Structures are given as structure tokens and as C-alpha cells.
Amino acid sequence: MNSLTPKQIVEELDKYIIGQNQAKKAVAVALRNRYRRNFLPDYIKDEIIPKNILMIGPTGVGKTEIARRLAKLTGAPFIKVEATKYTEVGYVGRDVESMIRELAETAVRMEEKKRFKEVEPKAKKAACDRILKILRPADPQKAQQQSPISMLLGGMGVTPPEPQADEAPAELSPSPEELLKKIESGELDDEMIELEVDDNSASMIEVFTGTGLDEMGVNFQDVLGGLIPKKRKKRRLTVKDAKKLLSNEESMKLVDMEEVKRQAIETAERHGIIFLDELDKIAGKEGGHGPDVSREGVQRDILPIVEGSTINTKYGPLKTDHVLFIAAGAFHVSKPSDLIPELQGRFPIRVNLENLGAEDFLKILTEPTNAIVKQYKELLATEGVEIEFSEDGIKEIAEMSESVNNQTENIGARRLHTIMEKVLEDLSFNAPDHKGEKIVVDREFVRKELSDIVDDKDLSRYIL
């Protein structure tokens, strides 16, 4: 678990997210409390449950980005789900337990990737050894036939005839050690070879649950173990691709997949983060019509998962007692108090995210590590075009974004992407024709590109 202090966590989040200090502070404390919990004695450790967070704020102010960056910062299993995806038990659709199965799947993929990285050198070495055996068979009779090595190295794999007395000795084949070096160094990467690989197109079936077709698949190969022999098929591919494919096969042999599953479930239970978006869309009482009829039912189904329960996944049972839930919603129409009281109580920490203005947009455009201005500069640099954003040009984009948000729907920082695309649309389209040029995006440039749309208020509602 990452041992960053709350201040360090906020500093890391500041690199990507402008403002919203209250929300950053709340998630930093929640994350640090997880770290502190690891040092507690067992008799009290299990009593410390995560303090789930409810983020309240309009779209485009950074709710999702805060949760996503937080998970990336800690290397914790993280999934983002929309509350509107789910229906209560009895309706056709996804049941809420599927979010836990999705978390387990993410945790297993992360743990698998980590273990594969650890055995990568051994797996690559084993893969090169297997390719060597294909190029130089151990059976001398096979070696005398037209083997792959003879095709790759111009007949050098064929045993040369005895030289006549008046002839110079034929060029000798490379030794296995020399050939292995060629394979490892990549000299033979473009050559074609034929090899047998596992057929991974396993037979899968879907499980029919009470709420419809669930995504839990059953692999007959896994269920029946070694009773059904694995299918093998021949493939013809380059040595480079063969190294990748065989390295993956060798990694599977070197890694204990049962241990991967066990560790993944444990990691998901202790450090998993679920970002539950659009919670406001299911806030409401019974008595609705159409698609809203099961809103309160979905809340009641989510409740036991947030409270703490054990959900069966294909990797084993997963307890949700210590999974951190971060919920979010705009709550324009409904209010947090419209949620059922039991669910409200499970999100004790509430933070309000502020609307973003021109000053915030100015910072978003330039300050973060992944700032929008930097992204467009790098994109057009690939075409040999150098673009420079002047201070007044950036200020104009920020002010225009705020103006459009105030006149139409407020979509927060996402408006910057809309404005930037329109400003640079013609330049991006004609970029190959401007190779080697330097173009300055100033206030006049921005106004010229947006003049027609901004002047026509009706058109700007649809375009910007």
C-alpha cells in the first residue's frame, strides 16, 4: 500500500486537477486511513471501516478524475460504474452484484500483469530456447531435411556433403549458441517460422441469473481440468511475434494462477475502490413510471454491498466490508436527502465541488501535467507544425468557455475541449500543408475561428 501522506496525495492530485481542494482533502484522508489501518492490532483492525464519500457537483468539475487519479496513484483495483446501469432484482438487466465481479476481474488482471513482469526475463529466455529447437531440431534425421533453419539461413541447416579434394570446405552452420544469440538480439525477427500453440478459443457459456444474462462465463477447460486435453494448432508467424506469444505461454507456466487469484481477491477486499457515478439519477421514491419504477429498489440492492457482504465471483468469494465507495452526482433535480436514509448513512463524508470559472479554465489549459494546450502542441508537432499559444489567446479561450457555459448548459471543463477543437479544426485539417511553419494562436486567431458561431446564438447552442 502506498505510504504517501495526505499532503503528498493532494500535491499529486494537483498535478492533474485544478481546484476542488475540499474533495481532494477528503479522498486523501480516506486513503491515508487505509494505510493507518494496516498497523492496527487484529482485534480492532476489522472494526475500522472505510468512510465512503459522496461528491456533489455539476458535470465536468473533476469528480471522476479525482477518483481515477487516486486509484492510479495507489495502484489499487479501481472501477467506474454508473448507477443507472442496474435494475433491482426481478427486472431484466444488470444486477448490482456485477460491479463486485467487475472489481475482482480488474484485480486479477492487475495481479497477473505484476506477476508476469516479475518472471519476464525467464519467460523470454525460455521462449528463445523453444524457437531455437524449432530452427535446429535435436533429431539429426530431421536436421538433414529442409528444416526452418535451412530456409532462414540459406540451407545452412542441411548437413553439407563431404567436400571433394579439389573443393574448398563448405561454410559451417552456426552453432546453437550463435543461433540463440541471433534470436535474442533480434537479427532473425523478420523471418517466418511455424509452431504449435495452445488454442485459446475456449468454450464459454453464459450463466442465466434471476436478473438476466450475467457476464460470468464458465470455461469448460477450467471446470473439467485435465480431463479434456488442450487443443493445439499450427501457426505461421515471424520470429518476433513468436517470441511474444511463447513468452506469454512460458509466463503462464511460471506463474501460479491460483495464487494470483487469491492475492487479487485479497487486494480487492483491502484496497479496492468503486466509483459509483450518477447516483442522483436513482434518487427518488416509489411510485414512478417507466424506467424510473425501480430506482428505490436499486438503492436497496446497493445498500448491502456498501454495508458489507460477501459476493461470489468466478475467482472466489469477495467481501466488500473494506472496499471504498466514492459516489458522485450532480443532484440538480434531486437532493442527497432523496436517497433512502440507510444509503445516506453509508456515505458519511460529503463534499461539494465548485463550478469552474474563467480563472480555473486558464489554469486547466496550462498548468496540469496533461494540460490541454500541451496535448495539442504535441499532436501538431508530429506533423512538423509548431504552434504557440499566446497569453491573450489562452485567456480568450477560457473566457469564451465560461461565457458559453453560462449561456447554455454548464458542462464544466469539458467545454474547453469543444472550444479548442473548433479553434484548431482548420489548422488540424490542413496541418500537412503547413509543415515547418510556426503558427501563433492569439486572441485574434481565436475570435476569427469562432466569429460565425459566437455571433449566431442559436448555432452556438448546438456547435459549442
KESENU-724266 format. One record per residue (C-alpha): residue in one letter; x, y, z negated. Coordinates in Angstrom, 3 decimals. Layout:
N
NODE   r         xx         yy         zz
NODE   A          X          Y          Z
...
//
This chain:
464
NODE   r         xx         yy         zz
NODE   M      0.000      0.000      0.000
NODE   N      1.307      3.452      0.891
NODE   S      2.555      5.381     -2.170
NODE   L      2.004      8.917     -0.829
NODE   T      0.914     11.445     -3.425
NODE   P     -2.371     13.330     -2.892
NODE   K     -0.443     16.450     -1.818
NODE   Q      1.594     14.430      0.699
NODE   I     -1.596     12.846      2.089
NODE   V     -3.134     16.300      2.608
NODE   E      0.095     17.514      4.255
NODE   E     -0.025     14.584      6.682
NODE   L     -3.685     15.262      7.479
NODE   D     -2.855     18.955      8.025
NODE   K     -0.680     17.917     10.984
NODE   Y     -3.789     16.847     12.896
NODE   I     -6.797     18.534     11.264
NODE   I     -7.288     22.258     10.723
NODE   G     -9.129     23.436      7.603
NODE   Q    -11.627     21.268      5.681
NODE   N     -9.419     21.274      2.577
NODE   Q    -12.205     20.084      0.301
NODE   A    -12.754     16.935      2.365
NODE   K     -9.018     16.272      2.650
NODE   K     -8.608     16.625     -1.105
NODE   A    -11.457     14.182     -1.773
NODE   V    -10.115     11.455      0.517
NODE   A     -6.563     11.963     -0.791
NODE   V     -7.718     11.366     -4.368
NODE   A     -9.761      8.307     -3.316
NODE   L     -6.717      6.872     -1.571
NODE   R     -4.369      7.576     -4.474
NODE   N     -6.781      5.904     -6.902
NODE   R     -6.447      2.705     -4.866
NODE   Y     -2.686      2.869     -5.301
NODE   R     -3.043      3.518     -9.044
NODE   R     -5.385      0.557     -9.403
NODE   N     -2.600     -1.832     -8.342
NODE   F     -0.707     -1.089    -11.566
NODE   L     -3.600     -1.728    -13.942
NODE   P     -3.898     -4.899    -16.074
NODE   D     -6.260     -7.544    -14.699
NODE   Y     -8.910     -7.061    -17.396
NODE   I     -9.622     -3.521    -16.151
NODE   K     -8.457     -3.668    -12.517
NODE   D    -11.668     -5.278    -11.272
NODE   E    -13.755     -2.701    -13.118
NODE   I    -12.306      0.188    -11.099
NODE   I    -14.489      0.504     -8.012
NODE   P    -13.886      2.925     -5.107
NODE   K    -15.652      6.281     -5.325
NODE   N    -17.367      6.350     -1.945
NODE   I    -17.513      9.680     -0.132
NODE   L    -20.345     11.389      1.734
NODE   M    -19.207     14.053      4.219
NODE   I    -21.862     16.586      5.147
NODE   G    -21.285     18.852      8.121
NODE   P    -22.160     19.533     11.762
NODE   T    -20.646     17.667     14.672
NODE   G    -17.111     18.463     15.790
NODE   V    -15.731     19.707     12.462
NODE   G    -13.404     16.759     11.766
NODE   K    -15.402     14.161      9.784
NODE   T    -14.424     11.162     11.919
NODE   E    -10.895     12.415     12.490
NODE   I    -10.201     12.696      8.747
NODE   A    -11.263      9.076      8.148
NODE   R     -9.395      7.771     11.206
NODE   R     -6.148      9.569     10.336
NODE   L     -6.446      8.421      6.735
NODE   A     -6.608      4.775      7.802
NODE   K     -3.720      5.207     10.242
NODE   L     -1.664      6.869      7.519
NODE   T     -2.046      3.913      5.167
NODE   G     -2.115      1.090      7.717
NODE   A     -5.433     -0.025      6.219
NODE   P     -8.023     -2.026      8.183
NODE   F    -10.477      0.597      9.464
NODE   I    -13.674      0.500     11.491
NODE   K    -16.116      3.207     12.526
NODE   V    -19.764      2.236     12.859
NODE   E    -22.971      4.157     13.476
NODE   A    -25.793      3.601     11.011
NODE   T    -28.291      3.863     13.889
NODE   K    -26.917      0.622     15.395
NODE   Y    -28.509     -1.503     12.727
NODE   T    -32.029     -2.728     12.036
NODE   E    -33.439     -4.241      8.871
NODE   V    -33.877     -7.989      8.549
NODE   G    -36.905     -9.060     10.573
NODE   Y    -36.272     -6.732     13.521
NODE   V    -34.357     -7.679     16.636
NODE   G    -30.928     -6.033     16.631
NODE   R    -27.664     -5.999     14.712
NODE   D    -27.801     -6.749     11.027
NODE   V    -25.730     -4.633      8.659
NODE   E    -23.522     -7.573      7.642
NODE   S    -21.934     -7.467     11.098
NODE   M    -19.925     -4.393     10.031
NODE   I    -18.097     -6.570      7.475
NODE   R    -17.405     -9.240     10.085
NODE   E    -16.020     -6.479     12.314
NODE   L    -13.768     -5.310      9.464
NODE   A    -12.499     -8.882      8.987
NODE   E    -11.766     -9.143     12.716
NODE   T     -9.775     -5.885     12.623
NODE   A     -7.812     -7.030      9.556
NODE   V     -6.908    -10.357     11.201
NODE   R     -5.704     -8.634     14.396
NODE   M     -3.549     -6.252     12.323
NODE   E     -2.028     -9.038     10.227
NODE   E     -1.435    -11.168     13.322
NODE   K      0.368     -8.293     15.043
NODE   K      2.519     -7.736     11.948
NODE   R      3.499    -11.424     11.703
NODE   F      4.205    -11.649     15.444
NODE   K      6.542     -8.671     15.109
NODE   E      8.493    -10.489     12.383
NODE   V      9.066    -13.623     14.494
NODE   E      9.547    -11.756     17.797
NODE   P     13.332    -12.414     18.125
NODE   K     12.903    -16.160     17.508
NODE   A      9.909    -16.347     19.848
NODE   K     11.783    -14.582     22.664
NODE   K     14.770    -16.913     22.234
NODE   A     12.513    -19.990     22.342
NODE   A     10.746    -18.635     25.444
NODE   C     14.057    -18.138     27.265
NODE   D     15.103    -21.695     26.320
NODE   R     11.869    -23.056     27.818
NODE   I     12.435    -21.115     31.044
NODE   L     15.981    -22.498     31.164
NODE   K     14.605    -26.064     31.001
NODE   I     12.281    -25.286     33.913
NODE   L     15.116    -23.872     36.008
NODE   R     17.578    -26.643     35.083
NODE   P     15.747    -29.897     34.300
NODE   A     17.512    -32.315     31.947
NODE   D     16.828    -35.276     34.282
NODE   P     19.712    -35.469     36.820
NODE   Q     17.430    -37.004     39.462
NODE   K     15.077    -34.020     39.173
NODE   A     18.017    -31.669     39.342
NODE   Q     19.053    -33.178     42.672
NODE   Q     15.614    -32.442     44.107
NODE   Q     14.562    -28.998     45.323
NODE   S     14.253    -27.544     41.811
NODE   P     13.327    -23.966     40.908
NODE   I     16.970    -23.137     40.284
NODE   S     17.847    -24.164     43.819
NODE   M     15.227    -21.784     45.132
NODE   L     16.244    -18.966     42.793
NODE   L     19.977    -19.258     43.289
NODE   G     20.126    -20.312     46.910
NODE   G     20.450    -24.055     46.490
NODE   M     22.875    -23.943     43.575
NODE   G     20.625    -26.304     41.590
NODE   V     21.237    -29.113     44.118
NODE   T     24.226    -31.329     43.438
NODE   P     26.737    -30.349     46.116
NODE   P     28.160    -33.086     48.414
NODE   E     31.753    -34.200     47.955
NODE   P     33.975    -31.759     49.819
NODE   Q     35.976    -33.101     52.772
NODE   A     39.722    -32.914     52.639
NODE   D     39.869    -30.005     55.080
NODE   E     36.966    -28.086     53.447
NODE   A     37.081    -25.549     50.614
NODE   P     35.240    -26.674     47.432
NODE   A     31.581    -25.557     47.282
NODE   E     30.581    -22.821     44.853
NODE   L     29.704    -24.344     41.493
NODE   S     26.288    -23.876     39.845
NODE   P     26.215    -21.543     36.843
NODE   S     26.472    -23.279     33.507
NODE   P     23.383    -23.443     31.243
NODE   E     24.938    -20.765     29.034
NODE   E     25.445    -18.436     32.006
NODE   L     21.937    -19.080     33.287
NODE   L     20.470    -18.382     29.839
NODE   K     22.308    -15.047     29.734
NODE   K     20.828    -14.154     33.131
NODE   I     17.326    -14.965     31.855
NODE   E     17.782    -12.988     28.627
NODE   S     19.336     -9.965     30.351
NODE   G     16.502     -9.740     32.882
NODE   E     18.565    -10.491     36.015
NODE   L     16.011    -13.098     37.115
NODE   D     12.893    -11.151     36.066
NODE   D     11.541    -10.769     39.613
NODE   E     11.931    -14.424     40.554
NODE   M      8.898    -16.736     40.690
NODE   I      8.596    -19.957     38.686
NODE   E      5.829    -22.448     37.991
NODE   L      4.980    -23.518     34.459
NODE   E      2.247    -25.193     32.446
NODE   V      0.426    -23.072     29.880
NODE   D     -2.481    -23.554     27.496
NODE   D     -5.901    -22.906     28.959
NODE   N     -7.294    -20.306     26.571
NODE   S    -10.762    -20.203     28.100
NODE   A    -12.201    -21.996     25.074
NODE   S    -15.860    -22.940     24.968
NODE   M    -17.742    -20.413     22.860
NODE   I    -21.366    -20.291     21.772
NODE   E    -23.319    -17.527     20.101
NODE   V    -24.977    -18.111     16.760
NODE   F    -28.657    -17.232     16.554
NODE   T    -29.385    -15.473     13.290
NODE   G    -32.590    -14.083     11.857
NODE   T    -31.884    -10.702     13.405
NODE   G    -30.960    -11.806     16.876
NODE   L    -27.841    -12.961     18.649
NODE   D    -24.893    -12.258     16.415
NODE   E    -21.329    -11.779     17.590
NODE   M    -19.981    -14.682     15.535
NODE   G    -18.669    -17.193     18.050
NODE   V    -17.934    -20.846     17.439
NODE   N    -14.856    -22.236     19.119
NODE   F    -15.256    -25.996     19.659
NODE   Q    -11.460    -26.397     19.727
NODE   D    -11.235    -24.957     16.201
NODE   V    -14.193    -26.952     14.891
NODE   L    -13.064    -30.333     16.192
NODE   G     -9.359    -29.710     15.565
NODE   G     -7.119    -32.216     17.293
NODE   L     -9.933    -34.499     18.483
NODE   I    -10.094    -32.647     21.775
NODE   P     -6.674    -32.287     23.434
NODE   K     -5.785    -28.801     24.579
NODE   K     -6.223    -28.157     28.273
NODE   R     -3.110    -27.240     30.244
NODE   K     -2.995    -25.562     33.620
NODE   K     -0.221    -24.677     36.050
NODE   R      0.515    -21.047     36.817
NODE   R      2.955    -19.452     39.197
NODE   L      4.350    -16.178     37.894
NODE   T      7.509    -14.106     37.592
NODE   V     10.178    -14.885     35.021
NODE   K      9.393    -11.559     33.340
NODE   D      5.711    -12.456     32.891
NODE   A      6.646    -15.993     31.882
NODE   K      8.827    -14.620     29.062
NODE   K      5.898    -12.600     27.698
NODE   L      3.437    -15.476     27.961
NODE   L      5.785    -18.066     26.468
NODE   S      6.878    -15.644     23.718
NODE   N      3.248    -15.356     22.687
NODE   E      2.878    -19.155     22.661
NODE   E      6.028    -19.539     20.575
NODE   S      4.848    -16.836     18.156
NODE   M      1.639    -18.798     17.605
NODE   K      3.730    -21.835     16.682
NODE   L      5.957    -19.874     14.302
NODE   V      3.126    -18.061     12.506
NODE   D      0.856    -19.843     10.036
NODE   M     -2.562    -18.678     11.225
NODE   E     -4.304    -19.933      8.092
NODE   E     -2.025    -17.718      6.017
NODE   V     -2.716    -14.823      8.409
NODE   K     -6.471    -15.221      7.869
NODE   R     -6.101    -15.497      4.086
NODE   Q     -3.886    -12.421      3.874
NODE   A     -6.113    -10.458      6.266
NODE   I     -9.225    -11.113      4.188
NODE   E     -7.343    -10.105      1.029
NODE   T     -6.117     -6.877      2.680
NODE   A     -9.622     -6.038      3.927
NODE   E    -11.049     -6.603      0.441
NODE   R     -8.457     -4.413     -1.288
NODE   H     -7.750     -1.699      1.273
NODE   G    -10.481     -1.836      3.940
NODE   I    -12.156      1.433      4.973
NODE   I    -15.545      1.612      6.707
NODE   F    -16.610      4.937      8.214
NODE   L    -20.405      4.942      8.363
NODE   D    -21.409      7.711     10.759
NODE   E    -24.851      9.202     11.455
NODE   L    -26.175      8.312      8.006
NODE   D    -28.571     11.262      8.256
NODE   K    -30.339      9.551     11.173
NODE   I    -31.626      6.773      8.891
NODE   A    -32.576      9.116      6.038
NODE   G    -36.352      9.112      5.753
NODE   K    -39.305      7.455      4.129
NODE   E    -41.529      4.598      5.213
NODE   G    -44.494      5.285      7.429
NODE   G    -42.622      6.350     10.567
NODE   H    -43.440      5.180     14.064
NODE   G    -41.490      3.560     16.868
NODE   P    -37.738      3.175     16.401
NODE   D    -37.812      5.028     13.050
NODE   V    -40.042      2.479     11.347
NODE   S    -37.144      0.516      9.813
NODE   R    -34.996      3.422      8.602
NODE   E    -35.558      2.842      4.894
NODE   G    -35.193     -0.901      5.451
NODE   V    -31.720     -0.341      6.925
NODE   Q    -30.793      1.711      3.860
NODE   R    -31.918     -1.133      1.607
NODE   D    -29.865     -3.627      3.632
NODE   I    -26.765     -1.397      3.465
NODE   L    -27.146     -0.974     -0.311
NODE   P    -25.940     -4.445     -1.449
NODE   I    -22.925     -4.227      0.866
NODE   V    -21.908     -0.854     -0.575
NODE   E    -22.668     -2.049     -4.125
NODE   G    -20.508     -5.116     -3.669
NODE   S    -21.416     -8.502     -2.232
NODE   T    -19.799    -11.480     -0.507
NODE   I    -20.290    -11.741      3.255
NODE   N    -19.404    -14.864      5.224
NODE   T    -17.142    -14.264      8.225
NODE   K    -15.543    -16.754     10.571
NODE   Y    -12.274    -16.196      8.685
NODE   G    -13.794    -16.883      5.274
NODE   P    -15.916    -15.040      2.696
NODE   L    -15.118    -11.342      2.237
NODE   K    -16.041     -9.460     -0.951
NODE   T    -16.972     -5.822     -0.423
NODE   D    -16.584     -4.683     -4.057
NODE   H    -13.426     -2.672     -3.343
NODE   V    -13.977     -1.654      0.283
NODE   L    -14.009      2.155      0.577
NODE   F    -17.071      3.531      2.373
NODE   I    -16.924      7.019      3.866
NODE   A    -20.334      8.094      5.168
NODE   A    -20.995     11.157      7.283
NODE   G    -23.873     13.048      8.785
NODE   A    -24.923     16.497      9.944
NODE   F    -28.079     16.475      7.789
NODE   H    -29.664     19.243      9.866
NODE   V    -33.189     17.824      9.735
NODE   S    -32.971     15.505      6.735
NODE   K    -31.134     16.002      3.454
NODE   P    -28.938     13.662      1.383
NODE   S    -31.802     13.582     -1.140
NODE   D    -33.970     11.916      1.553
NODE   L    -31.840      8.772      1.207
NODE   I    -33.157      6.177     -1.235
NODE   P    -31.916      7.004     -4.759
NODE   E    -29.918      3.780     -5.109
NODE   L    -27.904      4.551     -1.968
NODE   Q    -27.376      8.172     -3.008
NODE   G    -25.847      6.907     -6.243
NODE   R    -23.323      4.803     -4.347
NODE   F    -21.805      7.917     -2.722
NODE   P    -20.890      9.952     -5.804
NODE   I    -18.367     12.225     -4.062
NODE   R    -19.951     14.689     -1.662
NODE   V    -18.065     17.227      0.401
NODE   N    -19.419     19.927      2.689
NODE   L    -17.417     20.548      5.837
NODE   E    -17.464     24.112      7.077
NODE   N    -18.421     25.396     10.511
NODE   L    -15.428     26.302     12.656
NODE   G    -14.916     29.836     13.984
NODE   A    -12.573     31.562     16.448
NODE   E     -9.673     31.644     13.961
NODE   D     -9.966     27.899     13.367
NODE   F    -10.145     27.265     17.120
NODE   L     -6.993     29.343     17.593
NODE   K     -5.138     27.085     15.142
NODE   I     -6.616     23.881     16.621
NODE   L     -5.374     24.889     20.068
NODE   T     -1.766     25.384     18.975
NODE   E     -0.829     24.045     15.521
NODE   P     -1.596     20.280     15.245
NODE   T      0.919     17.680     16.424
NODE   N     -1.573     16.679     19.112
NODE   A     -2.711     20.259     19.889
NODE   I     -4.883     20.630     22.996
NODE   V     -2.541     23.193     24.582
NODE   K      0.410     20.791     24.200
NODE   Q     -1.608     17.981     25.789
NODE   Y     -2.422     19.987     28.924
NODE   K      1.158     21.225     29.225
NODE   E      2.462     17.657     29.213
NODE   L     -0.214     16.414     31.611
NODE   L      0.570     19.023     34.273
NODE   A      4.319     18.674     33.708
NODE   T      4.015     15.175     35.227
NODE   E      3.073     16.924     38.498
NODE   G      6.075     19.259     38.240
NODE   V      3.885     22.223     37.249
NODE   E      4.922     24.330     34.264
NODE   I      2.042     26.107     32.554
NODE   E      2.434     28.701     29.856
NODE   F     -0.448     29.798     27.660
NODE   S     -0.124     33.432     26.636
NODE   E     -1.290     34.550     23.198
NODE   D     -4.187     36.568     24.603
NODE   G     -5.184     33.654     26.849
NODE   I     -5.428     31.243     23.899
NODE   K     -7.316     33.873     21.892
NODE   E     -9.811     34.315     24.743
NODE   I    -10.455     30.551     24.910
NODE   A    -11.017     30.440     21.116
NODE   E    -13.381     33.424     21.123
NODE   M    -15.310     32.121     24.105
NODE   S    -15.718     28.720     22.428
NODE   E    -17.153     30.399     19.324
NODE   S    -19.471     32.541     21.454
NODE   V    -20.852     29.569     23.413
NODE   N    -21.326     27.577     20.175
NODE   N    -23.345     30.467     18.707
NODE   Q    -25.499     30.899     21.837
NODE   T    -26.173     27.206     22.470
NODE   E    -25.745     24.049     20.395
NODE   N    -22.860     24.201     17.922
NODE   I    -20.642     21.221     18.751
NODE   G    -17.624     22.480     16.831
NODE   A    -14.108     21.857     18.125
NODE   R    -15.420     19.661     20.942
NODE   R    -16.372     22.903     22.703
NODE   L    -12.648     23.596     23.191
NODE   H    -12.316     20.553     25.450
NODE   T    -15.281     21.737     27.553
NODE   I    -13.869     25.257     27.948
NODE   M    -10.299     24.061     28.633
NODE   E    -11.465     21.640     31.321
NODE   K    -13.340     24.405     33.132
NODE   V    -10.420     26.851     32.803
NODE   L     -7.899     24.389     34.231
NODE   E    -10.189     22.497     36.616
NODE   D     -8.936     24.109     39.865
NODE   L     -5.329     24.047     38.695
NODE   S     -5.533     20.351     37.796
NODE   F     -7.162     19.569     41.138
NODE   N     -4.512     21.427     43.159
NODE   A     -1.549     20.596     40.886
NODE   P      0.357     18.519     43.512
NODE   D      0.390     21.630     45.767
NODE   H      1.952     23.779     43.017
NODE   K      4.938     21.545     42.302
NODE   G      7.886     23.528     40.955
NODE   E      5.759     26.568     40.096
NODE   K      5.226     28.247     36.745
NODE   I      1.679     29.403     36.035
NODE   V      0.699     31.681     33.150
NODE   V     -2.753     31.165     31.623
NODE   D     -3.594     34.584     30.193
NODE   R     -6.834     36.415     29.353
NODE   E     -7.412     37.451     32.980
NODE   F     -6.880     33.890     34.207
NODE   V     -9.412     32.534     31.683
NODE   R    -12.025     35.193     32.457
NODE   K    -11.614     34.707     36.211
NODE   E    -12.160     30.941     35.967
NODE   L    -15.222     31.273     33.710
NODE   S    -16.749     34.520     35.014
NODE   D    -19.515     32.948     37.118
NODE   I    -20.615     30.569     34.374
NODE   V    -20.418     33.042     31.465
NODE   D    -22.396     35.709     33.371
NODE   D    -25.201     33.237     34.079
NODE   K    -26.509     32.413     30.583
NODE   D    -28.822     29.671     31.835
NODE   L    -25.978     27.985     33.724
NODE   S    -23.612     28.228     30.743
NODE   R    -26.067     26.242     28.628
NODE   Y    -25.589     23.285     30.964
NODE   I    -21.951     23.683     32.007
NODE   L    -20.321     24.888     28.785
//
